[in-house]
C-alpha cells in the first residue's frame, strides 16, 4: 500500500521506525484488560520514541481520499490522550 501512496523517503522511514519500535509489542484492548499491572512507564517510553513518526503517519493517513481526514483526526485525538498520559519531561 505504501507504494500506491507515493510516500516520500521521510514518510517511509517514519513507518519503518514505528514498525521497528513496536515489533513484538501487543497492546490491544483485550491484552490490556487481562493485564493486572499495566506497565505505563514502558508504554510511555515506546510512545515517546515513536511520537514524531506517528505524526508523520497521521499526515500519510490524511492523504487517503474520502476517509483520511476523519481517520487522521481520530489519530490526533488519541495522540492527545497519550500526550496527557505520557508527558515528555523537559
Backbone as a printed PyTorch tensor [residue, N CA C, xyz], in Angstrom:
tensor([[[  0.8270,  -1.2030,   0.0000],
         [  0.0000,   0.0000,   0.0000],
         [  0.8570,   1.2470,   0.0000]],

        [[  1.9780,   1.2260,   0.7270],
         [  2.8450,   2.4020,   0.8040],
         [  3.2980,   2.8270,  -0.5850]],

        [[  3.5320,   1.8470,  -1.4800],
         [  3.9630,   2.1810,  -2.8230],
         [  2.8670,   2.9130,  -3.5880]],

        [[  1.6090,   2.5690,  -3.3430],
         [  0.4900,   3.1910,  -4.0320],
         [  0.2640,   4.6280,  -3.6020]],

        [[  0.7400,   4.9970,  -2.4210],
         [  0.5530,   6.3620,  -1.9290],
         [  1.6840,   7.2880,  -2.3430]],

        [[  2.7080,   6.7560,  -2.9990],
         [  3.8670,   7.5580,  -3.3970],
         [  4.4590,   8.2930,  -2.2040]],

        [[  4.8150,   7.5460,  -1.1730],
         [  5.3580,   8.1370,   0.0420],
         [  6.7870,   8.6070,  -0.1740]],

        [[  7.1230,   9.6640,   0.5240],
         [  8.4830,  10.1870,   0.4620],
         [  9.4230,   9.2870,   1.2600]],

        [[ 10.6970,   9.4950,   1.0850],
         [ 11.6990,   8.7500,   1.8440],
         [ 11.4980,   8.9730,   3.3350]],

        [[ 11.2040,  10.2130,   3.7260],
         [ 10.9650,  10.5430,   5.1430],
         [  9.7470,   9.7980,   5.6810]],

        [[  8.6880,   9.7470,   4.9050],
         [  7.4760,   9.0590,   5.3380],
         [  7.7180,   7.5550,   5.4850]],

        [[  8.4070,   6.9570,   4.5180],
         [  8.7380,   5.5350,   4.6150],
         [  9.6310,   5.2510,   5.8130]],

        [[ 10.5830,   6.1340,   6.0830],
         [ 11.4760,   5.9590,   7.2350],
         [ 10.6850,   6.0340,   8.5360]],

        [[  9.7110,   6.9410,   8.6090],
         [  8.8800,   7.0630,   9.8100],
         [  8.0910,   5.7850,  10.0390]],

        [[  7.5350,   5.2210,   8.9830],
         [  6.7910,   3.9680,   9.1140],
         [  7.7180,   2.8360,   9.5630]],

        [[  8.9310,   2.8120,   9.0320],
         [  9.8930,   1.7880,   9.4350],
         [ 10.2730,   1.9330,  10.9090]],

        [[ 10.4250,   3.1920,  11.4020],
         [ 10.7480,   3.4150,  12.8160],
         [  9.6190,   2.9310,  13.7200]],

        [[  8.3910,   3.2170,  13.3430],
         [  7.2440,   2.7540,  14.1290],
         [  7.2240,   1.2310,  14.1540]],

        [[  7.3840,   0.6110,  13.0090],
         [  7.3480,  -0.8470,  12.9170],
         [  8.4540,  -1.4780,  13.7570]],

        [[  9.6570,  -0.9210,  13.6860],
         [ 10.7800,  -1.4700,  14.4480],
         [ 10.5690,  -1.3070,  15.9490]],

        [[ 10.0780,  -0.1540,  16.3800],
         [  9.8840,   0.1070,  17.8070],
         [  8.7860,  -0.7710,  18.3950]],

        [[  7.7550,  -1.0240,  17.6200],
         [  6.6040,  -1.7640,  18.1400],
         [  6.6540,  -3.2570,  17.8430]],

        [[  7.6880,  -3.7180,  17.1860],
         [  7.8100,  -5.1480,  16.8720],
         [  7.7040,  -5.9670,  18.1530]],

        [[  6.8130,  -6.9240,  18.1510],
         [  6.6380,  -7.7960,  19.3100],
         [  5.8010,  -7.2050,  20.4260]],

        [[  5.3340,  -5.9740,  20.2520],
         [  4.5120,  -5.3320,  21.2770],
         [  3.0420,  -5.5840,  20.9560]],

        [[  2.3120,  -6.0430,  21.9460],
         [  0.8830,  -6.2720,  21.7640],
         [  0.1260,  -5.4600,  22.7920]],

        [[ -0.4500,  -4.3670,  22.3540],
         [ -1.2390,  -3.5330,  23.2650],
         [ -2.6270,  -3.3840,  22.6600]],

        [[ -3.3740,  -4.4780,  22.7330],
         [ -4.7530,  -4.4490,  22.2750],
         [ -5.6450,  -4.2800,  23.4910]],

        [[ -6.8690,  -3.9190,  23.2610],
         [ -7.8010,  -3.7290,  24.3790],
         [ -7.9090,  -5.0080,  25.2020]],

        [[ -7.9670,  -6.1640,  24.5350],
         [ -8.0630,  -7.4260,  25.2510],
         [ -6.8330,  -7.7070,  26.0900]],

        [[ -5.6500,  -7.4130,  25.5320],
         [ -4.4070,  -7.6490,  26.2750],
         [ -4.3420,  -6.7330,  27.4880]],

        [[ -4.7510,  -5.4990,  27.3280],
         [ -4.7260,  -4.5480,  28.4460],
         [ -5.7370,  -4.9670,  29.5080]],

        [[ -6.9080,  -5.4110,  29.0920],
         [ -7.9380,  -5.8210,  30.0510],
         [ -7.4780,  -7.0160,  30.8790]],

        [[ -6.6670,  -7.9010,  30.3010],
         [ -6.1870,  -9.0730,  31.0180],
         [ -4.9660,  -8.7900,  31.8720]],

        [[ -4.3560,  -7.6270,  31.6950],
         [ -3.1300,  -7.3070,  32.4250],
         [ -3.4880,  -6.6350,  33.7360]],

        [[ -3.0540,  -7.2160,  34.8380],
         [ -3.3680,  -6.6360,  36.1440],
         [ -2.5510,  -5.3940,  36.4200]],

        [[ -1.2940,  -5.4210,  36.0650],
         [ -0.4100,  -4.2800,  36.3290],
         [  0.1610,  -3.7950,  35.0030]],

        [[ -0.5520,  -2.9000,  34.3610],
         [ -0.1140,  -2.3500,  33.0850],
         [  1.1360,  -1.5160,  33.3030]],

        [[  2.1640,  -1.7840,  32.5510],
         [  3.4300,  -1.0730,  32.6960],
         [  3.3590,   0.2370,  31.9120]],

        [[  2.7380,   1.2450,  32.5150],
         [  2.5440,   2.5260,  31.8630],
         [  3.8720,   3.1790,  31.5080]],

        [[  4.8640,   3.0140,  32.3580],
         [  6.1660,   3.6280,  32.0810],
         [  6.7560,   3.0870,  30.7770]],

        [[  6.6810,   1.7850,  30.5790],
         [  7.2100,   1.1870,  29.3540],
         [  6.4080,   1.6370,  28.1330]],

        [[  5.0770,   1.6650,  28.2740],
         [  4.2440,   2.1220,  27.1680],
         [  4.5430,   3.5730,  26.8160]],

        [[  4.7590,   4.4040,  27.8320],
         [  5.0710,   5.8150,  27.5870],
         [  6.4190,   5.9660,  26.8910]],

        [[  7.3830,   5.1530,  27.2840],
         [  8.6960,   5.2050,  26.6140],
         [  8.5540,   4.8580,  25.1420]],

        [[  7.7690,   3.8380,  24.8470],
         [  7.5540,   3.4620,  23.4440],
         [  6.8310,   4.5800,  22.6980]],

        [[  5.8050,   5.1450,  23.3260],
         [  5.0600,   6.2340,  22.6820],
         [  5.9760,   7.4210,  22.3980]],

        [[  6.7610,   7.8040,  23.3860],
         [  7.6550,   8.9420,  23.2070],
         [  8.7030,   8.6660,  22.1360]],

        [[  9.1040,   7.4020,  21.9990],
         [ 10.0970,   7.0490,  20.9900],
         [  9.5340,   7.1610,  19.5680]],

        [[  8.2240,   6.9750,  19.4250],
         [  7.6450,   6.9870,  18.0780],
         [  6.7070,   8.1600,  17.8270]],

        [[  6.5600,   9.0610,  18.7750],
         [  5.5770,  10.1390,  18.6360],
         [  5.7620,  10.9400,  17.3450]],

        [[  6.9780,  11.3590,  17.0550],
         [  7.1850,  12.1740,  15.8510],
         [  6.8870,  11.3590,  14.5890]],

        [[  7.1970,  10.0690,  14.6140],
         [  6.8780,   9.2120,  13.4720],
         [  5.3750,   9.0110,  13.3400]],

        [[  4.6780,   8.9480,  14.4670],
         [  3.2160,   8.8340,  14.4190],
         [  2.5970,  10.0730,  13.7740]],

        [[  3.1740,  11.2390,  14.0390],
         [  2.6390,  12.4530,  13.4140],
         [  2.8120,  12.3900,  11.9000]],

        [[  3.9390,  11.8370,  11.4420],
         [  4.1310,  11.6310,  10.0050],
         [  3.0720,  10.6660,   9.4840]],

        [[  2.7990,   9.6000,  10.2520],
         [  1.7730,   8.6350,   9.8650],
         [  0.4020,   9.3000,   9.7470]],

        [[  0.0840,  10.1840,  10.6630],
         [ -1.1950,  10.9110,  10.5950],
         [ -1.2740,  11.6810,   9.2870]],

        [[ -0.1790,  12.3250,   8.9150],
         [ -0.1680,  13.0870,   7.6640],
         [ -0.3340,  12.1710,   6.4510]],

        [[  0.2210,  10.9550,   6.5160],
         [  0.0440,   9.9820,   5.4430],
         [ -1.4200,   9.5610,   5.3680]],

        [[ -2.0000,   9.2330,   6.5050],
         [ -3.3930,   8.7760,   6.5510],
         [ -4.3170,   9.8510,   5.9950]],

        [[ -4.0270,  11.0980,   6.2710],
         [ -4.8830,  12.1900,   5.7900],
         [ -4.9060,  12.2730,   4.2660]],

        [[ -3.9450,  11.6320,   3.5820],
         [ -3.9040,  11.6240,   2.1200],
         [ -4.9020,  10.6400,   1.5130]],

        [[ -5.4600,   9.7480,   2.3220],
         [ -6.4000,   8.7600,   1.8070],
         [ -7.6910,   9.4790,   1.4140]],

        [[ -8.0630,   9.3790,   0.1480],
         [ -9.2640,  10.0880,  -0.3070],
         [-10.5160,   9.6540,   0.4520]],

        [[-11.3230,  10.6320,   0.7740],
         [-12.6210,  10.3590,   1.3890],
         [-12.5900,  10.2150,   2.8950]],

        [[-11.8560,   9.2400,   3.4120],
         [-11.8930,   8.9650,   4.8500],
         [-10.6320,   9.3780,   5.5960]],

        [[ -9.5970,   9.7410,   4.8800],
         [ -8.3170,  10.0360,   5.5160],
         [ -8.3710,  11.1460,   6.5480]],

        [[ -9.0980,  12.2020,   6.2530],
         [ -9.1830,  13.3160,   7.1970],
         [ -9.8340,  12.9090,   8.5060]],

        [[-10.8780,  12.1090,   8.4130],
         [-11.5800,  11.6600,   9.6200],
         [-10.7110,  10.7130,  10.4380]],

        [[-10.0220,   9.8000,   9.7680],
         [ -9.1340,   8.8780,  10.4810],
         [ -7.9790,   9.6570,  11.1050]],

        [[ -7.4260,  10.6050,  10.3590],
         [ -6.3430,  11.4270,  10.8890],
         [ -6.7630,  12.2010,  12.1270]],

        [[ -7.9790,  12.7330,  12.1150],
         [ -8.4950,  13.4490,  13.2820],
         [ -8.6270,  12.5120,  14.4790]],

        [[ -9.0680,  11.2880,  14.2390],
         [ -9.1900,  10.3030,  15.3290],
         [ -7.8060,   9.9770,  15.8960]],

        [[ -6.8150,   9.7810,  15.0250],
         [ -5.4470,   9.5260,  15.4880],
         [ -4.9180,  10.7000,  16.3130]],

        [[ -5.1810,  11.9140,  15.8490],
         [ -4.7120,  13.0940,  16.5930],
         [ -5.3630,  13.1610,  17.9720]],

        [[ -6.6340,  12.8020,  18.0550],
         [ -7.3190,  12.7660,  19.3480],
         [ -6.6460,  11.7500,  20.2730]],

        [[ -6.3880,  10.5450,  19.7550],
         [ -5.7480,   9.5090,  20.5650],
         [ -4.3320,   9.9130,  20.9730]],

        [[ -3.6180,  10.5660,  20.0800],
         [ -2.2770,  11.0470,  20.4310],
         [ -2.3600,  12.1260,  21.5090]],

        [[ -3.4080,  12.9320,  21.4720],
         [ -3.6080,  13.9320,  22.5180],
         [ -3.8120,  13.2810,  23.8740]],

        [[ -4.5800,  12.1920,  23.8990],
         [ -4.7510,  11.4450,  25.1450],
         [ -3.4170,  10.8670,  25.6150]],

        [[ -2.6610,  10.3160,  24.6850],
         [ -1.3530,   9.7550,  25.0340],
         [ -0.4080,  10.8510,  25.5310]],

        [[ -0.5000,  12.0430,  24.9580],
         [  0.3340,  13.1580,  25.4180],
         [  0.0300,  13.5150,  26.8740]],

        [[ -1.2310,  13.4090,  27.2530],
         [ -1.6290,  13.6930,  28.6290],
         [ -1.1330,  12.5840,  29.5700]],

        [[ -1.3050,  11.3340,  29.1280],
         [ -0.8920,  10.1900,  29.9620],
         [  0.6280,  10.0460,  30.0330]],

        [[  1.3150,  10.4790,  28.9830],
         [  2.7650,  10.2850,  28.8900],
         [  3.4660,  11.6040,  28.5630]],

        [[  3.4170,  12.5590,  29.4710],
         [  4.0480,  13.8470,  29.1630],
         [  5.5540,  13.6970,  28.9620]],

        [[  6.0710,  14.4930,  28.0550],
         [  7.5150,  14.4860,  27.7990],
         [  8.1860,  15.3350,  28.8680]],

        [[  9.1900,  14.7740,  29.5130],
         [  9.9260,  15.5190,  30.5340],
         [ 10.9080,  16.4740,  29.8620]],

        [[ 10.9320,  17.7360,  30.3080],
         [ 11.8410,  18.7150,  29.6690],
         [ 13.2970,  18.3990,  29.9470]]])
